[in-house]
Amino acid sequence: MALDFEKSWHNIFQYYKILEKIKKDGHFDISADMIKRVEHKEPRLLTKIDYKDQLPTIMKEHDLAILAIKNGLYRIAKFDPFIPIQEEIATPIIQVNPPKLLTIDPFNITTESAALDISAASGILDSLFGQKCVLSIRGRMRGSLRFSLDSVDFDVNGVQIEVDGGYEGASSINLIEAKIGYKKTISIRQLLYPYLYWKQATKNKKSIKNYLLLYQGDIFRYIPYIYDGRKGYLDHDNEKAFQFIQPQSKHFSLYTIQVNENVVDTHIPFPQADRLEKVYDMFVLIGKSLFITKEELRANFDIVPRQIDYYFNVLRWMQLCEIQEDQITLSPQGQKLVPLSYLEKLEKMATIIFSEPICNNILHNRPIPAALWQRYNIKSEKTKKRRIQTIRAWIAFFTKIFDKE
């Protein structure tokens, strides 16, 4: 059964009178069994809220959030567990020679573990830590910790804590939370919980350092996380960014792409998703699984739930993915892109996009005949302007990528 995230949380709030109880007690603790009693659905999908934009509307409207406090138990209250992430890379990007490995393609990184392993193999991590370190922590564990956030106390006991990579050196233990693609925010559960757990477990025998890795496009962004006794912050002033030196290739130009009316599916709505990089990240995520659900997509992206359709519909419009019995999968054409490098994938996507007549006209600043809009049943001038805005945002994205070559 498909999950209606917004409706499910609305029903849960109504059933348990959560707003009234928070007003009276300051918080409301809800178990997985209580969630199932109302919605008969998987609580894990409803409670996995790693980014601020994922919060259901009823929580946003009342400045509420949710964090796990025990295995299968969550606290809802007025607090903000999300840390903002700066999008622009303010530090110079350090160029690094890629390691010569058969098992990891340095120009086609699709998983967090591969991003970390290639960083270790290339010497990026030694440069980041300022010392030789070895991988000593990876995976999930359960632990207990205490902290307060916005006057709400959290006595966390037996909650699952995950570390993507922990690296021990002579003077420090370095914890890394890795993400594919840029995110606007991140929950403290992914940064603070591991930090407090390992600080307690090691009894301060070594310094605990914490980093967020964003593999953003083809750039490795390592941003220190500093815990200040409250929720902490990302130290962008001391961020380091790395990029592998690209092999020489011929320059790719958007303006040489020829019109081909058959490369997109005009039965799918014309694109209305401005962030092309998220379309790319979604393609990569779908490509890692044989099938994936919309609920799983929602859990992995920092966009409001209703926008999930906008973004994966772009891939359907490009005929790179399709839906089979409520499951999303890559099309045969999409599967051909999987082994390609980051830049090669973008070239293929750009060729599909700007082969479409409306997109090609926007690219060349030409007027768009009404008949082309009619193919998508778009009549409103306001709607046309919004769709043009999306394509112009894509042009800016591609121009920034390919002009760097």
C-alpha positions as CSV (number, residue, x, y, z in Angstrom):
1,M,0.0,0.0,0.0
2,A,1.4,3.4,-1.0
3,L,2.3,5.7,1.9
4,D,0.7,9.2,2.0
5,F,3.2,10.8,4.3
6,E,1.3,14.1,5.0
7,K,-2.1,12.4,5.5
8,S,-0.6,9.7,7.8
9,W,1.0,12.3,10.1
10,H,-2.2,14.4,10.1
11,N,-4.2,11.3,11.2
12,I,-1.7,10.4,13.9
13,F,-1.8,13.9,15.4
14,Q,-5.5,13.9,15.4
15,Y,-5.9,10.4,16.9
16,Y,-3.5,11.1,19.8
17,K,-4.4,14.8,20.2
18,I,-0.6,15.4,20.1
19,L,-0.8,19.3,19.9
20,E,-2.9,19.4,23.1
21,K,-0.5,17.1,24.9
22,I,2.6,19.0,23.8
23,K,1.0,22.2,25.0
24,K,0.4,20.6,28.4
25,D,3.5,18.4,28.9
26,G,6.1,20.1,26.6
27,H,6.6,17.0,24.5
28,F,4.8,13.8,23.3
29,D,6.5,10.4,23.1
30,I,5.2,8.0,20.4
31,S,6.1,4.4,19.8
32,A,6.3,2.4,16.6
33,D,3.3,0.4,17.8
34,M,1.3,3.5,18.4
35,I,2.0,4.6,14.8
36,K,1.0,1.2,13.4
37,R,-2.2,1.3,15.4
38,V,-3.4,4.4,13.5
39,E,-1.8,3.9,10.0
40,H,-1.0,0.1,9.7
41,K,2.1,1.1,7.9
42,E,5.9,0.8,8.4
43,P,6.8,3.4,11.2
44,R,10.4,3.5,9.9
45,L,9.3,5.3,6.8
46,L,7.2,7.8,8.7
47,T,9.9,8.6,11.3
48,K,12.9,8.8,9.0
49,I,13.1,12.6,8.7
50,D,16.8,13.5,8.1
51,Y,16.2,16.9,6.5
52,K,14.1,19.9,7.4
53,D,12.1,19.9,4.2
54,Q,10.9,16.4,4.9
55,L,9.0,17.4,8.0
56,P,5.2,16.9,7.6
57,T,3.2,20.1,7.3
58,I,1.5,19.7,10.7
59,M,5.0,19.7,12.4
60,K,6.2,22.7,10.3
61,E,3.2,24.7,11.1
62,H,3.7,24.3,14.9
63,D,7.6,24.4,14.9
64,L,7.8,20.8,15.9
65,A,10.3,18.1,15.1
66,I,10.9,14.4,16.0
67,L,13.9,12.5,17.2
68,A,14.4,8.9,18.3
69,I,15.0,8.4,22.0
70,K,14.8,4.6,22.3
71,N,14.5,1.7,20.0
72,G,11.0,2.2,18.5
73,L,10.3,5.3,20.6
74,Y,10.3,8.9,19.4
75,R,9.9,12.3,21.0
76,I,7.9,15.1,19.3
77,A,8.4,18.6,20.7
78,K,9.2,22.2,19.9
79,F,12.9,22.0,18.9
80,D,15.0,22.4,15.8
81,P,17.4,19.4,15.2
82,F,18.5,20.5,11.7
83,I,21.8,22.1,10.9
84,P,22.0,24.3,7.7
85,I,24.5,23.5,5.0
86,Q,26.1,26.2,2.8
87,E,25.6,25.3,-0.8
88,E,28.5,27.3,-2.3
89,I,32.0,25.9,-1.9
90,A,33.9,28.8,-0.5
91,T,37.3,27.1,-0.3
92,P,39.7,26.4,-3.2
93,I,39.1,23.0,-4.7
94,I,42.3,20.8,-4.3
95,Q,43.0,18.8,-7.5
96,V,44.1,15.2,-6.7
97,N,45.4,12.4,-9.0
98,P,42.8,9.5,-9.0
99,P,44.1,6.2,-7.7
100,K,44.4,3.4,-10.2
101,L,41.9,0.8,-9.0
102,L,40.0,-1.8,-10.9
103,T,37.2,-2.1,-8.3
104,I,36.2,1.6,-7.9
105,D,35.8,4.0,-10.8
106,P,36.9,7.4,-9.4
107,F,34.8,9.1,-12.0
108,N,31.6,7.1,-11.4
109,I,31.0,7.2,-7.6
110,T,27.5,6.2,-6.7
111,T,27.6,5.2,-3.0
112,E,28.7,6.8,0.2
113,S,31.0,3.9,1.0
114,A,32.7,4.2,-2.4
115,A,33.2,7.9,-1.9
116,L,34.9,7.2,1.5
117,D,37.0,4.3,0.2
118,I,38.3,6.2,-2.9
119,S,39.1,9.1,-0.5
120,A,41.2,6.8,1.6
121,A,42.9,5.2,-1.4
122,S,43.8,8.6,-3.0
123,G,45.3,10.1,0.2
124,I,42.4,12.6,0.6
125,L,41.7,11.4,4.1
126,D,45.3,11.6,5.2
127,S,45.5,15.2,4.0
128,L,42.2,16.0,5.7
129,F,43.1,14.5,9.1
130,G,46.8,15.6,9.0
131,Q,47.9,12.1,9.9
132,K,47.8,8.5,8.9
133,C,44.5,6.9,10.0
134,V,43.0,3.5,9.6
135,L,39.4,2.5,9.1
136,S,38.2,1.2,12.5
137,I,34.5,2.0,12.6
138,R,31.8,1.4,10.0
139,G,28.1,0.5,10.3
140,R,25.4,0.4,12.9
141,M,25.5,0.1,16.7
142,R,23.2,0.9,19.6
143,G,24.1,3.3,22.4
144,S,22.9,5.7,25.1
145,L,23.5,9.4,25.5
146,R,22.0,12.5,27.0
147,F,21.7,16.1,25.7
148,S,19.2,19.0,25.7
149,L,18.0,20.9,22.6
150,D,15.9,24.1,22.8
151,S,15.0,23.3,26.4
152,V,13.8,19.8,25.5
153,D,15.7,17.0,27.3
154,F,16.7,13.8,25.5
155,D,17.7,10.7,27.4
156,V,18.5,8.5,24.5
157,N,18.8,4.8,25.3
158,G,19.5,1.9,22.9
159,V,18.9,4.0,19.7
160,Q,20.6,2.9,16.5
161,I,23.7,4.9,15.8
162,E,25.3,4.7,12.3
163,V,28.8,5.8,11.2
164,D,29.6,5.7,7.5
165,G,33.3,5.8,8.3
166,G,35.4,6.1,11.5
167,Y,39.2,6.5,11.1
168,E,41.6,6.2,14.0
169,G,45.0,7.9,14.1
170,A,47.7,8.6,16.7
171,S,45.9,11.6,18.1
172,S,42.3,11.5,17.0
173,I,39.3,9.4,16.0
174,N,37.7,10.9,12.9
175,L,34.0,10.2,12.2
176,I,32.4,10.9,8.8
177,E,28.8,11.1,7.8
178,A,28.7,10.8,4.0
179,K,25.9,12.0,1.6
180,I,25.6,11.8,-2.2
181,G,24.6,15.2,-3.5
182,Y,24.0,18.6,-1.8
183,K,21.6,18.8,1.1
184,K,20.3,22.1,2.5
185,T,20.1,20.7,6.1
186,I,21.0,17.6,8.1
187,S,19.6,16.2,11.3
188,I,21.8,16.2,14.4
189,R,21.0,12.5,14.8
190,Q,23.5,11.8,12.0
191,L,26.3,14.0,13.5
192,L,25.7,14.5,17.2
193,Y,24.6,11.0,18.2
194,P,27.9,9.3,16.8
195,Y,30.0,12.1,18.3
196,L,28.5,11.8,21.8
197,Y,28.5,8.0,21.7
198,W,32.2,7.7,20.7
199,K,33.3,10.5,23.1
200,Q,31.7,8.5,25.9
201,A,32.9,5.1,24.6
202,T,36.6,6.2,24.3
203,K,36.6,8.1,27.7
204,N,38.3,11.1,26.1
205,K,41.5,9.1,25.5
206,K,41.7,10.6,22.0
207,S,40.1,13.7,20.4
208,I,36.9,12.9,18.6
209,K,36.5,14.8,15.3
210,N,33.5,14.8,13.1
211,Y,33.0,15.6,9.4
212,L,30.2,15.7,7.0
213,L,31.1,14.5,3.5
214,L,29.0,15.8,0.6
215,Y,30.0,14.1,-2.7
216,Q,28.5,17.1,-4.7
217,G,28.7,16.4,-8.4
218,D,32.3,15.2,-8.7
219,I,33.6,17.2,-5.7
220,F,34.4,15.8,-2.3
221,R,33.4,18.3,0.4
222,Y,34.6,17.6,3.9
223,I,33.0,19.9,6.4
224,P,33.9,19.8,10.1
225,Y,31.1,19.4,12.6
226,I,31.6,21.3,15.8
227,Y,29.6,20.5,18.9
228,D,29.1,23.6,20.9
229,G,27.0,22.2,23.8
230,R,23.8,22.9,22.0
231,K,23.1,21.3,18.6
232,G,26.5,22.2,17.0
233,Y,27.3,23.7,13.6
234,L,29.2,23.0,10.4
235,D,32.5,24.9,10.2
236,H,32.5,26.0,6.6
237,D,35.5,28.3,7.3
238,N,37.6,25.1,7.7
239,E,35.9,23.1,5.0
240,K,38.2,21.2,2.5
241,A,37.2,20.3,-1.0
242,F,38.9,17.8,-3.4
243,Q,38.4,16.8,-7.0
244,F,40.0,14.2,-9.1
245,I,41.9,15.5,-12.2
246,Q,39.8,14.6,-15.2
247,P,41.3,12.8,-18.2
248,Q,41.5,14.9,-21.3
249,S,38.3,14.9,-23.4
250,K,36.9,16.9,-26.2
251,H,34.8,19.9,-25.2
252,F,31.0,19.4,-25.1
253,S,28.7,22.2,-26.2
254,L,24.9,22.4,-25.5
255,Y,24.6,24.6,-28.6
256,T,25.4,21.8,-31.1
257,I,22.5,19.6,-30.0
258,Q,20.0,19.0,-32.7
259,V,16.2,18.8,-32.3
260,N,14.7,15.3,-32.1
261,E,11.0,15.2,-31.1
262,N,11.1,11.5,-30.2
263,V,13.6,11.5,-27.4
264,V,11.2,12.5,-24.6
265,D,7.8,11.2,-23.6
266,T,5.3,13.9,-24.1
267,H,2.6,12.0,-22.1
268,I,4.6,12.9,-19.0
269,P,4.2,16.4,-17.7
270,F,6.7,19.0,-18.9
271,P,9.5,19.4,-16.3
272,Q,8.8,21.5,-13.2
273,A,11.9,20.7,-11.1
274,D,14.5,23.5,-11.1
275,R,17.4,21.5,-9.5
276,L,18.9,19.4,-12.2
277,E,21.5,18.1,-9.8
278,K,18.8,16.5,-7.7
279,V,17.4,14.8,-10.9
280,Y,20.9,13.4,-11.4
281,D,21.2,12.3,-7.8
282,M,17.8,10.6,-8.0
283,F,18.9,8.8,-11.2
284,V,22.0,7.5,-9.4
285,L,19.9,6.3,-6.4
286,I,17.4,4.5,-8.6
287,G,20.3,3.0,-10.6
288,K,21.7,1.4,-7.4
289,S,18.5,-0.7,-6.8
290,L,16.6,-3.0,-9.1
291,F,13.4,-1.3,-7.9
292,I,12.7,1.5,-5.5
293,T,9.5,3.1,-4.1
294,K,8.5,6.7,-3.9
295,E,8.6,6.4,-0.1
296,E,12.3,5.4,-0.3
297,L,13.0,8.3,-2.6
298,R,11.3,10.7,-0.1
299,A,13.5,9.4,2.7
300,N,16.7,10.2,0.7
301,F,16.0,13.7,-0.6
302,D,15.7,17.0,1.2
303,I,12.6,18.2,-0.7
304,V,9.0,18.4,0.4
305,P,7.2,15.1,-0.3
306,R,5.0,16.4,-3.1
307,Q,8.1,17.4,-5.1
308,I,9.2,13.8,-5.3
309,D,6.8,13.3,-8.2
310,Y,8.2,16.4,-10.0
311,Y,11.7,15.1,-9.9
312,F,11.3,11.5,-10.8
313,N,8.8,12.5,-13.5
314,V,11.7,14.4,-15.1
315,L,13.5,11.0,-15.5
316,R,10.3,9.4,-16.9
317,W,10.0,12.3,-19.3
318,M,13.6,11.7,-20.4
319,Q,12.7,8.0,-20.7
320,L,15.4,7.0,-18.3
321,C,13.1,5.5,-15.7
322,E,9.7,3.9,-15.6
323,I,7.1,2.6,-13.1
324,Q,6.3,-1.1,-12.9
325,E,3.5,-2.0,-10.4
326,D,4.1,1.1,-8.1
327,Q,7.9,0.4,-8.2
328,I,10.4,2.8,-9.9
329,T,13.2,1.3,-12.0
330,L,15.5,2.4,-14.8
331,S,14.4,1.9,-18.4
332,P,16.7,0.0,-20.8
333,Q,17.9,3.4,-22.0
334,G,18.6,4.5,-18.4
335,Q,20.6,1.3,-17.7
336,K,23.0,2.3,-20.5
337,L,24.0,5.4,-18.6
338,V,24.8,3.6,-15.4
339,P,28.5,2.7,-16.2
340,L,29.3,6.1,-17.6
341,S,31.3,8.7,-15.7
342,Y,29.6,11.7,-14.0
343,L,30.4,14.1,-17.0
344,E,29.4,11.5,-19.6
345,K,26.0,11.0,-17.8
346,L,25.4,14.7,-17.8
347,E,26.3,14.9,-21.5
348,K,23.7,12.2,-22.3
349,M,21.1,13.9,-20.2
350,A,21.8,17.3,-21.8
351,T,21.5,15.8,-25.2
352,I,18.1,14.3,-24.4
353,I,16.8,17.5,-22.8
354,F,17.9,20.0,-25.5
355,S,16.8,17.7,-28.3
356,E,13.2,18.5,-27.1
357,P,11.9,21.4,-29.3
358,I,10.8,23.7,-26.4
359,C,14.0,23.2,-24.5
360,N,16.0,23.8,-27.7
361,N,14.2,27.0,-28.4
362,I,14.8,28.3,-24.9
363,L,18.5,27.4,-25.2
364,H,18.7,29.5,-28.3
365,N,16.4,32.3,-27.0
366,R,13.9,31.7,-29.8
367,P,10.1,32.2,-29.5
368,I,8.2,29.0,-28.7
369,P,5.3,28.2,-31.1
370,A,2.0,27.6,-29.4
371,A,1.8,24.2,-31.0
372,L,4.7,22.9,-29.0
373,W,3.0,23.8,-25.7
374,Q,-0.1,22.1,-26.9
375,R,1.8,18.8,-27.1
376,Y,1.8,19.0,-23.2
377,N,-1.7,20.6,-23.0
378,I,-0.1,23.7,-21.4
379,K,-2.2,26.8,-22.1
380,S,-1.7,29.2,-19.1
381,E,1.0,31.9,-19.7
382,K,1.8,31.7,-16.0
383,T,2.5,27.9,-16.3
384,K,4.6,28.5,-19.5
385,K,6.8,31.0,-17.6
386,R,7.4,28.6,-14.7
387,R,8.4,25.8,-17.1
388,I,10.7,28.2,-19.0
389,Q,12.3,29.1,-15.6
390,T,13.0,25.4,-15.0
391,I,14.8,25.0,-18.3
392,R,16.8,28.2,-17.8
393,A,17.9,26.9,-14.4
394,W,19.1,23.7,-16.2
395,I,21.0,25.7,-18.8
396,A,22.8,27.6,-16.0
397,F,23.6,24.3,-14.3
398,F,25.0,22.7,-17.5
399,T,26.9,25.8,-18.5
400,K,28.6,25.9,-15.1
401,I,29.6,22.2,-15.4
402,F,30.8,22.2,-19.0
403,D,32.5,25.6,-19.0
404,K,34.9,24.3,-16.3
405,E,36.3,21.6,-18.6
